């Protein structure tokens, strides 16, 4: 998956999470971020990678997202590979 497509999918995931109060509160609690920081960093590739990391770690949310968005459940994992630190060869 290309970086632009991966970022777009991550933004869709962030919008999905943000539209569900319980999911957003949990993401904020797990990440330690404040809502203002989420808004300020929403376009950063590193942040979007973190959004996908969170989504991939919350399987029920991941499956609901994929079903509601009409996408294959494997797409978020493929998108994650296209973002910073997503490929093993990028790690020292």
Secondary structure as GFF3:
##gff-version 3
##sequence-region A 1 92
A	DSSP	alpha_helix	3	18	.	.	.	ID=ss1
A	DSSP	alpha_helix	21	31	.	.	.	ID=ss2
A	DSSP	alpha_helix	35	41	.	.	.	ID=ss3
A	DSSP	alpha_helix	45	57	.	.	.	ID=ss4
A	DSSP	alpha_helix	59	69	.	.	.	ID=ss5
A	DSSP	alpha_helix	75	81	.	.	.	ID=ss6
A	DSSP	three_ten_helix	88	90	.	.	.	ID=ss7
###
